[in-house]
Amino acid sequence: MTAIVLVTHDGLGDCLVRQAETIIGHPAMVYTISVRYDANPTQARDSIGIAIQIADQGDGVIVLTDLPGATPHNLAVEASSGKHSRVVSGVNLSMLLKVINYSGNDLETLMAKALAGGHDGIVNA
């Protein structure tokens, strides 16, 4: 099973996971890292790296971040370097639900599911 790590601005990942739990039950292998606005970047990057190492049970880790180019995203990219992981930015609830539902897939398939879930969760109503 591919592990999931959410790296978001302070508290956002925890909120998304709570909503996912309400919708589909307790998702296994989902870890959250909140990056506070006043966080020490080195310590935050190291915490993300440790979370990725702990989460990886051999099938890899998909790291979802909230905002492309923002601090959580940049630190996740740095922390993921050299690890069996992929970073996808722009997480929304649709993306997270898709990733949880398909977490039994390999890392590359799951990355594609994350992109599709995020994209399909945006509609012009």
VOBA-1610 file (N, C-alpha, C; in pm, whole numbers, padded with zeros to 5 digits, always signed):
BEGIN
Met+00085-00118+00000Met+00000+00000+00000Met+00089+00124+00000Thr+00059+00215-00088Thr+00134+00340-00095Thr+00088+00433+00017Ala+00183+00486+00090Ala+00151+00577+00200Ala+00123+00717+00147Ile+00050+00793+00229Ile+00012+00929+00192Ile+00060+01023+00301Val+00132+01127+00262Val+00175+01232+00355Val+00123+01364+00303Leu+00048+01434+00386Leu+00000+01568+00352Leu+00092+01669+00418Val+00143+01761+00339Val+00228+01869+00391Val+00158+01999+00352Thr+00103+02066+00453Thr+00020+02183+00425Thr+00052+02297+00521His-00003+02411+00487His+00002+02523+00581His-00073+02482+00707Asp-00041+02547+00814Asp-00085+02514+00949Asp-00231+02467+00959Gly-00249+02337+00981Gly-00380+02281+01012Gly-00463+02234+00894Leu-00433+02276+00773Leu-00517+02243+00659Leu-00522+02092+00635Gly-00409+02025+00641Gly-00406+01881+00618Gly-00490+01804+00718Asp-00484+01845+00845Asp-00565+01779+00948Asp-00714+01794+00918Cys-00754+01912+00872Cys-00895+01935+00836Cys-00937+01846+00720Leu-00853+01836+00619Leu-00886+01751+00503Leu-00898+01605+00544Val-00808+01559+00628Val-00813+01419+00673Val-00939+01394+00755Arg-00976+01488+00843Arg-01100+01470+00921Arg-01222+01458+00830Gln-01227+01540+00725Gln-01339+01532+00632Gln-01337+01400+00555Ala-01219+01355+00515Ala-01208+01226+00447Ala-01255+01113+00537Glu-01219+01119+00665Glu-01264+01017+00760Glu-01416+01018+00773Thr-01476+01136+00772Thr-01622+01146+00781Thr-01688+01082+00660Ile-01628+01098+00544Ile-01686+01048+00420Ile-01662+00899+00399Ile-01537+00854+00420Ile-01504+00715+00385Ile-01449+00632+00500Gly-01448+00685+00620Gly-01393+00611+00733Gly-01247+00644+00754His-01188+00581+00850His-01050+00612+00886His-00953+00561+00779Pro-00888+00653+00709Pro-00792+00609+00606Pro-00661+00563+00668Ala-00616+00448+00626Ala-00488+00397+00675Ala-00374+00467+00604Met-00262+00475+00670Met-00138+00524+00610Met-00146+00670+00563Val-00217+00755+00635Val-00221+00897+00602Val-00156+00972+00717Tyr-00053+01047+00685Tyr+00020+01127+00783Tyr+00009+01274+00744Thr+00003+01361+00843Thr-00003+01505+00814Thr+00113+01577+00879Ile+00166+01672+00807Ile+00268+01763+00859Ile+00216+01904+00834Ser+00202+01979+00941Ser+00160+02119+00930Ser+00283+02208+00937Val+00294+02296+00842Val+00405+02391+00841Val+00350+02527+00884Arg+00388+02565+01004Arg+00344+02694+01057Arg+00412+02808+00981Tyr+00349+02921+00982Tyr+00405+03037+00910Tyr+00537+03083+00970Asp+00556+03059+01098Asp+00681+03099+01163Asp+00777+02982+01183Ala+00755+02873+01109Ala+00838+02752+01124Ala+00981+02776+01079Asn+01071+02706+01144Asn+01210+02703+01102Asn+01215+02610+00980Pro+01254+02662+00864Pro+01250+02581+00742Pro+01333+02452+00750Thr+01448+02458+00812Thr+01533+02339+00823Thr+01466+02233+00909Gln+01411+02274+01021Gln+01342+02178+01108Gln+01217+02122+01041Ala+01143+02207+00971Ala+01023+02160+00902Ala+01060+02061+00792Arg+01163+02090+00714Arg+01207+02000+00608Arg+01250+01865+00667Asp+01323+01870+00779Asp+01366+01746+00843Asp+01248+01665+00895Ser+01147+01733+00948Ser+01026+01664+00996Ser+00952+01596+00881Ile+00947+01663+00768Ile+00883+01605+00650Ile+00960+01481+00605Gly+01092+01493+00600Gly+01175+01379+00561Gly+01157+01259+00652Ile+01149+01284+00781Ile+01127+01175+00878Ile+00989+01113+00857Ala+00888+01196+00834Ala+00752+01144+00810Ala+00750+01055+00685Ile+00821+01096+00581Ile+00826+01016+00459Ile+00893+00882+00486Gln+01002+00884+00561Gln+01073+00760+00593Gln+00987+00667+00677Ile+00918+00722+00776Ile+00832+00640+00862Ile+00715+00584+00783Ala+00657+00667+00696Ala+00538+00626+00621Ala+00569+00518+00519Asp+00687+00521+00460Asp+00719+00428+00351Asp+00738+00287+00405Gln+00645+00201+00370Gln+00652+00060+00410Gln+00701-00027+00294Gly+00765+00036+00196Gly+00821-00037+00083Gly+00756-00008-00050Asp+00635+00049-00047Asp+00564+00078-00172Asp+00572+00223-00214Gly+00642+00304-00137Gly+00657+00445-00170Gly+00557+00533-00098Val+00574+00662-00120Val+00493+00763-00052Val+00452+00869-00153Ile+00323+00901-00153Ile+00278+01016-00230Ile+00263+01131-00131Val+00325+01243-00162Val+00322+01361-00076Val+00232+01463-00143Leu+00126+01502-00074Leu+00032+01600-00126Leu+00055+01732-00053Thr+00072+01840-00129Thr+00090+01972-00069Thr-00022+02064-00115Asp-00039+02173-00043Asp-00156+02256-00071Asp-00136+02361-00179Leu-00022+02422-00187Leu-00007+02536-00277Leu+00126+02528-00351Pro+00122+02512-00483Pro+00246+02503-00559Pro+00336+02625-00535Gly+00462+02600-00511Gly+00559+02707-00494Gly+00564+02768-00355Ala+00471+02730-00267Ala+00471+02782-00130Ala+00567+02701-00044Thr+00592+02749+00075Thr+00689+02685+00165Thr+00662+02537+00187Pro+00539+02494+00221Pro+00519+02350+00240Pro+00555+02268+00115His+00518+02318+00000His+00552+02249-00125His+00704+02243-00145Asn+00769+02355-00132Asn+00913+02360-00155Asn+00988+02269-00058Leu+00948+02270+00069Leu+01013+02184+00168Leu+00985+02037+00141Ala+00864+02005+00096Ala+00830+01866+00063Ala+00914+01816-00054Val+00934+01901-00153Val+01017+01863-00268Val+01160+01835-00222Glu+01214+01923-00138Glu+01349+01902-00085Glu+01357+01774-00003Ala+01260+01754+00086Ala+01261+01637+00176Ala+01241+01507+00101Ser+01174+01512-00014Ser+01146+01392-00092Ser+01264+01350-00179Ser+01358+01438-00198Ser+01471+01408-00285Ser+01543+01281-00239Gly+01562+01190-00333Gly+01633+01066-00303Gly+01548+00959-00236Lys+01422+00986-00217Lys+01332+00888-00154Lys+01235+00833-00258His+01175+00720-00228His+01076+00659-00318His+00943+00731-00295Ser+00933+00850-00352Ser+00815+00934-00330Ser+00792+01025-00449Arg+00670+01077-00455Arg+00632+01177-00555Arg+00554+01286-00484Val+00573+01410-00528Val+00503+01524-00469Val+00402+01576-00570Val+00278+01592-00524Val+00172+01649-00606Val+00116+01767-00527Ser+00111+01882-00589Ser+00066+02003-00520Ser-00073+02043-00569Gly-00143+02116-00483Gly-00278+02163-00513Gly-00384+02073-00452Val-00353+02009-00340Val-00446+01913-00280Val-00581+01977-00251Asn-00685+01902-00280Asn-00820+01937-00240Asn-00885+01808-00189Leu-01005+01817-00137Leu-01069+01699-00079Leu-01092+01591-00184Ser-01127+01630-00304Ser-01148+01534-00412Ser-01020+01455-00439Met-00907+01524-00445Met-00779+01457-00468Met-00747+01361-00354Leu-00765+01406-00231Leu-00733+01322-00116Leu-00820+01196-00115Leu-00949+01211-00140Leu-01038+01094-00142Leu-00996+00996-00251Lys-00961+01046-00367Lys-00916+00960-00477Lys-00790+00884-00437Val-00695+00954-00376Val-00569+00891-00337Val-00593+00785-00229Ile-00678+00815-00132Ile-00708+00717-00028Ile-00774+00593-00091Asn-00871+00616-00176Asn-00943+00503-00237Asn-00856+00415-00325Tyr-00750+00472-00382Tyr-00664+00396-00472Tyr-00525+00372-00414Ser-00510+00383-00282Ser-00376+00372-00221Ser-00315+00233-00234Gly-00392+00136-00276Gly-00337+00003-00301Gly-00259-00007-00431Asn-00267+00097-00513Asn-00195+00099-00640Asn-00049+00140-00621Asp+00031+00116-00724Asp+00170+00157-00721Asp+00180+00310-00724Leu+00296+00360-00691Leu+00318+00503-00675Leu+00287+00583-00802Glu+00329+00535-00916Glu+00306+00609-01041Glu+00157+00614-01075Thr+00087+00504-01056Thr-00058+00502-01080Thr-00128+00596-00983Leu-00085+00592-00857Leu-00147+00677-00756Leu-00124+00825-00785Met-00006+00859-00837Met+00020+00997-00874Met-00077+01042-00983Ala-00101+00957-01080Ala-00196+00989-01187Ala-00338+01003-01131Lys-00375+00917-01037Lys-00507+00927-00973Lys-00520+01057-00895Ala-00412+01099-00828Ala-00414+01226-00753Ala-00439+01342-00848Leu-00367+01346-00959Leu-00385+01453-01055Leu-00527+01454-01110Ala-00578+01336-01143Ala-00714+01327-01197Ala-00817+01368-01092Gly-00799+01321-00969Gly-00892+01355-00862Gly-00896+01504-00835Gly-00780+01567-00832Gly-00775+01711-00810Gly-00842+01788-00923His-00810+01747-01044His-00867+01814-01162His-01017+01793-01170Asp-01061+01669-01149Asp-01204+01638-01161Asp-01286+01700-01048Gly-01219+01740-00941Gly-01289+01803-00829Gly-01314+01951-00850Ile-01274+02003-00966Ile-01296+02143-00997Ile-01395+02149-01113Val-01510+02207-01088Val-01614+02216-01192Val-01669+02357-01200Asn-01714+02391-01316Asn-01783+02518-01338Asn-01932+02489-01332Ala-01992+02519-01219Ala-02134+02487-01202Ala-02219+02608-01238
//
